[in-house]
Amino acid sequence: MDIDGHASADIAHSPAARRALAEAVEGPRGAGESPSDYVARIRRYVCGAVHGADAQAVPALQPAQCRRLLDSATDEFAPWLERAGTTVTEIVGATPGQLAAVLNHMQAAAARLTMSGPAVLDNVLMLARDAIARRVPGDFIEVGAWRGGVGVLLRAVIAAYAPHEQPPRTAWIADSFAGLPKPDPARHLDDAVLHHLMRALDGLQVDRAQVERGFARAGLLDAQVRVLAGWFADTLPAAPIERLALARLDGDWYESTLTALDALYPRLSVGGFLIVDDYGLPTGCARAVDEYRTLHGIAAPLQRVDHQAVFWCKAR
């Protein structure tokens, strides 16, 4: 997978992007529009329904379907489950009915540019504004972007609160655009089981063009948006990013999270923020974060955003 080192001014000259820009549903900040009103408007756009061909109608999953899904995971991972002395139900922590409710909630949220709820979006906006207000040097990055809604918000915050900063901040978007990588059950059984269950949501895979259209329709696909397309291990270590003021990790699995931390945390400025979206999920994400913090002596307290997301401020 390659790194896209080209600024999005190049992206914006593609025919598809030009069409999306011409059909932008949100214009730039108006002359009499306050920064907070502008960001609130872009937030409403991000939380609204996706448009046209990007919209997907998916039937609701039933508990019986999720029971079959859990049974198939039990069959597929039987040797590793036996070795670990656990079950799929124990790993997932949900009954078929509960699993159906969770997956259907995700399906419903997929009608928007972001699955993030109000508390998560409040947190992202607060930290991004704070980093700008304190002049913490560096760009913003969303690692694991899905439809790119949070990335659109980060670019909007830059446009609203730091329109004339020099050097200008960039909103980076890192994603495989090929779905989630398949974990090795011998090393990360929890991630492998969850990956198997996520097959029910294959329709949620989003390509790069959809993400670009999301930015373009907000009038925000410009030279301050740059894309890193590919698996994190292939793109993040050599990404042309000097410093970061905010990094938001949404990689789900142990390996994805640890790869992002290894590549990006050394570039996070003191006073900058590290957000981990999946810390509360029954995956290896929290284990990766805890191990990294212990290994590097990071004592800054983890602060909870909601039942799932956490963040901390880099102290040194």
VEXDREN-2710 file (C-alpha; in Angstrom, 1 decimal):
% VEXDREN-2710
k/r/px/py/pz
1/MET/0.0/0.0/0.0
2/ASP/1.3/3.5/-0.9
3/ILE/1.5/6.7/1.0
4/ASP/-0.3/9.5/-0.7
5/GLY/2.1/12.4/-0.3
6/HIS/0.2/14.6/-2.6
7/ALA/-1.8/17.5/-1.1
8/SER/-5.5/17.3/-1.6
9/ALA/-5.4/20.2/-4.1
10/ASP/-4.4/17.3/-6.4
11/ILE/-7.3/15.2/-5.2
12/ALA/-9.7/18.1/-5.8
13/HIS/-8.8/18.2/-9.5
14/SER/-10.2/14.7/-10.1
15/PRO/-13.5/14.7/-12.0
16/ALA/-15.4/13.0/-9.1
17/ALA/-14.1/15.5/-6.6
18/ARG/-14.9/18.5/-8.9
19/ARG/-18.5/17.2/-9.2
20/ALA/-18.8/16.8/-5.4
21/LEU/-17.4/20.3/-4.8
22/ALA/-19.9/21.7/-7.3
23/GLU/-22.7/20.0/-5.4
24/ALA/-21.3/21.0/-1.9
25/VAL/-24.2/21.0/0.6
26/GLU/-22.2/23.2/3.0
27/GLY/-20.4/26.3/2.0
28/PRO/-17.4/28.0/3.7
29/ARG/-17.8/30.0/6.8
30/GLY/-19.9/33.1/6.1
31/ALA/-18.8/36.6/6.7
32/GLY/-21.1/37.0/9.7
33/GLU/-20.9/33.4/10.9
34/SER/-19.0/32.9/14.2
35/PRO/-16.5/30.1/14.4
36/SER/-18.7/28.2/16.8
37/ASP/-21.7/28.5/14.6
38/TYR/-19.7/27.4/11.6
39/VAL/-18.4/24.3/13.4
40/ALA/-21.9/23.5/14.7
41/ARG/-23.2/23.6/11.1
42/ILE/-20.5/21.2/9.9
43/ARG/-21.2/19.0/12.9
44/ARG/-24.9/18.8/11.8
45/TYR/-23.7/17.9/8.3
46/VAL/-21.5/15.1/9.6
47/CYS/-24.3/13.7/11.8
48/GLY/-26.8/13.9/9.0
49/ALA/-27.6/11.2/6.4
50/VAL/-25.1/10.4/3.7
51/HIS/-26.0/11.3/0.2
52/GLY/-26.9/9.6/-3.1
53/ALA/-25.0/6.4/-4.0
54/ASP/-23.1/6.5/-0.7
55/ALA/-26.3/5.8/1.2
56/GLN/-27.0/2.1/2.0
57/ALA/-30.1/0.3/3.0
58/VAL/-29.3/-2.8/5.1
59/PRO/-31.9/-5.1/6.6
60/ALA/-31.8/-5.5/10.4
61/LEU/-30.0/-8.5/11.8
62/GLN/-32.1/-10.9/13.9
63/PRO/-31.0/-12.8/17.0
64/ALA/-31.2/-16.1/15.2
65/GLN/-28.7/-14.8/12.6
66/CYS/-26.3/-13.7/15.4
67/ARG/-26.6/-17.1/17.0
68/ARG/-25.5/-18.7/13.8
69/LEU/-22.7/-16.1/13.6
70/LEU/-21.5/-16.9/17.1
71/ASP/-21.7/-20.7/16.4
72/SER/-19.6/-20.3/13.2
73/ALA/-17.0/-18.4/15.2
74/THR/-16.9/-21.2/17.8
75/ASP/-16.3/-23.7/15.0
76/GLU/-13.7/-21.6/13.2
77/PHE/-11.6/-20.8/16.4
78/ALA/-12.2/-24.1/18.3
79/PRO/-8.5/-25.0/18.7
80/TRP/-7.5/-21.5/20.0
81/LEU/-10.6/-21.3/22.2
82/GLU/-9.8/-24.6/23.8
83/ARG/-6.2/-23.7/24.3
84/ALA/-7.3/-20.4/26.0
85/GLY/-10.0/-22.1/28.1
86/THR/-12.6/-19.6/27.0
87/THR/-15.7/-19.3/24.7
88/VAL/-16.8/-17.0/22.0
89/THR/-19.6/-15.8/24.3
90/GLU/-17.1/-15.0/27.0
91/ILE/-14.9/-13.0/24.6
92/VAL/-17.8/-11.1/23.1
93/GLY/-19.7/-10.6/26.4
94/ALA/-23.0/-10.6/24.7
95/THR/-26.0/-12.9/24.0
96/PRO/-27.2/-13.3/20.4
97/GLY/-29.9/-10.7/21.1
98/GLN/-27.5/-8.3/22.6
99/LEU/-25.1/-8.8/19.7
100/ALA/-27.9/-8.2/17.2
101/ALA/-28.8/-4.9/19.0
102/VAL/-25.2/-3.7/18.9
103/LEU/-24.7/-4.6/15.2
104/ASN/-28.0/-3.0/14.3
105/HIS/-27.1/0.1/16.2
106/MET/-23.9/0.3/14.1
107/GLN/-25.9/-0.3/10.9
108/ALA/-28.2/2.6/11.9
109/ALA/-25.3/4.8/12.7
110/ALA/-23.8/4.0/9.3
111/ALA/-26.4/6.2/7.7
112/ARG/-24.2/9.1/8.8
113/LEU/-20.7/10.2/8.0
114/THR/-19.6/9.2/11.5
115/MET/-20.7/6.5/14.0
116/SER/-19.4/8.6/16.9
117/GLY/-22.0/9.8/19.4
118/PRO/-22.4/13.2/20.9
119/ALA/-20.0/12.7/23.8
120/VAL/-17.2/11.6/21.5
121/LEU/-17.8/14.5/19.1
122/ASP/-17.9/17.0/21.9
123/ASN/-14.6/15.7/23.1
124/VAL/-12.9/15.8/19.7
125/LEU/-14.1/19.4/19.2
126/MET/-13.0/20.5/22.7
127/LEU/-9.5/19.0/22.4
128/ALA/-8.9/20.3/18.9
129/ARG/-10.0/23.8/19.9
130/ASP/-7.8/23.6/23.0
131/ALA/-4.8/22.6/21.1
132/ILE/-5.2/25.5/18.7
133/ALA/-5.9/28.0/21.6
134/ARG/-2.7/26.9/23.4
135/ARG/-0.8/26.9/20.1
136/VAL/0.3/23.3/20.5
137/PRO/2.4/22.8/17.3
138/GLY/1.4/20.2/14.8
139/ASP/-1.3/18.7/12.6
140/PHE/-4.4/16.7/13.4
141/ILE/-4.8/13.0/12.3
142/GLU/-7.7/10.6/12.3
143/VAL/-6.3/7.0/12.1
144/GLY/-9.1/4.7/11.0
145/ALA/-11.4/7.1/9.3
146/TRP/-14.4/5.0/8.0
147/ARG/-16.5/7.7/6.2
148/GLY/-14.2/10.5/7.4
149/GLY/-16.8/12.4/9.4
150/VAL/-14.4/13.1/12.4
151/GLY/-11.7/14.2/9.9
152/VAL/-14.2/16.6/8.3
153/LEU/-14.9/18.1/11.8
154/LEU/-11.1/18.4/12.5
155/ARG/-10.6/20.3/9.2
156/ALA/-13.6/22.5/10.1
157/VAL/-12.1/23.4/13.4
158/ILE/-8.8/24.4/11.7
159/ALA/-10.8/26.5/9.2
160/ALA/-12.8/28.2/12.0
161/TYR/-10.2/28.8/14.7
162/ALA/-6.9/28.8/12.8
163/PRO/-7.5/30.1/9.3
164/HIS/-4.4/32.1/9.1
165/GLU/-1.9/30.1/11.1
166/GLN/1.6/29.7/9.6
167/PRO/2.5/27.1/8.9
168/PRO/-1.1/25.9/8.3
169/ARG/-2.2/22.8/10.1
170/THR/-3.2/19.8/8.0
171/ALA/-6.0/17.3/8.7
172/TRP/-4.6/13.9/7.9
173/ILE/-6.8/10.9/7.1
174/ALA/-5.2/7.4/7.5
175/ASP/-7.2/4.3/6.5
176/SER/-6.8/1.1/4.6
177/PHE/-10.0/1.8/2.5
178/ALA/-10.1/-2.0/2.4
179/GLY/-11.9/-2.8/5.7
180/LEU/-10.3/-4.1/8.9
181/PRO/-7.1/-6.3/8.7
182/LYS/-7.6/-10.0/9.7
183/PRO/-5.9/-10.7/13.1
184/ASP/-4.0/-13.9/13.8
185/PRO/-6.0/-16.0/16.3
186/ALA/-2.9/-17.5/17.7
187/ARG/-1.7/-14.1/18.9
188/HIS/-4.9/-12.1/19.3
189/LEU/-7.9/-14.4/19.7
190/ASP/-10.2/-11.6/20.9
191/ASP/-9.5/-9.5/17.8
192/ALA/-9.9/-12.5/15.5
193/VAL/-13.3/-13.4/17.0
194/LEU/-14.6/-9.8/16.7
195/HIS/-13.3/-9.6/13.2
196/HIS/-15.2/-12.8/12.3
197/LEU/-18.4/-11.3/13.8
198/MET/-17.9/-8.0/11.9
199/ARG/-18.4/-9.9/8.7
200/ALA/-22.1/-9.2/9.2
201/LEU/-21.2/-5.5/8.6
202/ASP/-19.3/-6.0/5.4
203/GLY/-21.5/-3.4/3.8
204/LEU/-19.8/-0.8/6.0
205/GLN/-16.5/-0.9/4.1
206/VAL/-15.9/2.5/2.6
207/ASP/-13.6/3.4/-0.3
208/ARG/-11.4/6.5/-0.5
209/ALA/-13.7/8.2/-3.0
210/GLN/-16.6/8.2/-0.5
211/VAL/-14.4/9.9/2.1
212/GLU/-13.2/12.5/-0.4
213/ARG/-16.8/13.2/-1.3
214/GLY/-17.7/13.7/2.3
215/PHE/-15.0/16.5/2.6
216/ALA/-16.0/18.0/-0.8
217/ARG/-19.7/18.2/0.0
218/ALA/-18.7/20.2/3.1
219/GLY/-16.5/22.5/1.0
220/LEU/-13.4/21.3/2.8
221/LEU/-11.5/19.2/0.3
222/ASP/-8.4/21.3/-0.1
223/ALA/-4.6/21.4/0.3
224/GLN/-5.0/21.1/4.1
225/VAL/-6.5/17.6/3.8
226/ARG/-4.0/14.8/3.1
227/VAL/-4.7/11.1/2.8
228/LEU/-2.6/8.1/3.9
229/ALA/-4.1/5.2/2.0
230/GLY/-3.1/1.6/3.0
231/TRP/-2.5/-0.6/6.0
232/PHE/-1.1/1.3/9.0
233/ALA/2.1/-0.7/9.1
234/ASP/2.7/0.4/5.5
235/THR/1.8/4.1/5.7
236/LEU/2.3/5.5/9.2
237/PRO/6.0/4.9/9.9
238/ALA/7.2/6.8/6.9
239/ALA/4.3/9.3/6.7
240/PRO/5.6/12.8/6.0
241/ILE/4.2/14.2/9.3
242/GLU/6.6/16.2/11.4
243/ARG/4.5/17.0/14.4
244/LEU/1.0/16.4/15.7
245/ALA/-1.1/18.3/18.1
246/LEU/-3.9/15.7/18.1
247/ALA/-4.1/12.1/17.1
248/ARG/-7.3/10.1/17.2
249/LEU/-6.8/6.3/16.9
250/ASP/-9.8/4.2/15.8
251/GLY/-8.0/1.0/14.7
252/ASP/-10.0/-1.5/16.7
253/TRP/-7.4/-4.2/17.1
254/TYR/-4.2/-4.7/19.1
255/GLU/-1.8/-4.6/16.2
256/SER/-3.4/-1.6/14.5
257/THR/-3.4/0.4/17.7
258/LEU/0.2/-0.5/18.6
259/THR/1.4/0.3/15.1
260/ALA/-0.2/3.7/15.3
261/LEU/1.2/4.4/18.7
262/ASP/4.7/3.4/17.7
263/ALA/4.6/5.5/14.6
264/LEU/2.8/8.6/15.8
265/TYR/3.2/9.1/19.6
266/PRO/6.8/10.2/19.3
267/ARG/5.6/12.9/16.9
268/LEU/2.9/14.2/19.2
269/SER/3.9/17.5/20.7
270/VAL/4.0/18.0/24.5
271/GLY/0.6/19.4/25.4
272/GLY/-1.0/17.5/22.5
273/PHE/-3.8/15.0/22.8
274/LEU/-4.0/11.2/22.1
275/ILE/-7.5/9.9/21.7
276/VAL/-8.2/6.1/21.6
277/ASP/-11.7/5.4/20.4
278/ASP/-11.9/1.7/21.0
279/TYR/-10.3/1.4/24.5
280/GLY/-13.5/0.1/26.0
281/LEU/-14.3/-2.6/23.4
282/PRO/-13.7/-6.3/24.0
283/THR/-10.7/-6.3/21.6
284/GLY/-7.0/-6.0/22.1
285/CYS/-7.0/-2.2/21.8
286/ALA/-6.8/-1.5/25.5
287/ARG/-4.1/-4.1/26.0
288/ALA/-2.0/-2.4/23.3
289/VAL/-2.5/1.0/24.9
290/ASP/-1.7/-0.2/28.4
291/GLU/1.4/-2.0/27.3
292/TYR/2.7/1.0/25.3
293/ARG/2.1/3.4/28.2
294/THR/3.9/1.0/30.6
295/LEU/6.8/0.5/28.3
296/HIS/7.3/4.2/27.7
297/GLY/6.6/5.3/31.3
298/ILE/3.6/7.4/30.3
299/ALA/1.9/8.5/33.6
300/ALA/-0.5/11.0/32.2
301/PRO/-4.0/9.9/33.4
302/LEU/-6.4/8.2/31.0
303/GLN/-9.6/10.3/30.9
304/ARG/-12.8/8.6/29.9
305/VAL/-15.0/10.2/27.2
306/ASP/-17.8/7.6/27.3
307/HIS/-18.0/3.8/27.8
308/GLN/-15.6/3.3/24.9
309/ALA/-13.2/6.2/24.2
310/VAL/-10.4/7.6/26.3
311/PHE/-7.8/10.3/25.9
312/TRP/-4.7/11.8/27.6
313/CYS/-2.6/14.9/27.2
314/LYS/1.1/14.3/26.5
315/ALA/3.1/15.7/29.5
316/ARG/6.6/15.0/28.3
END
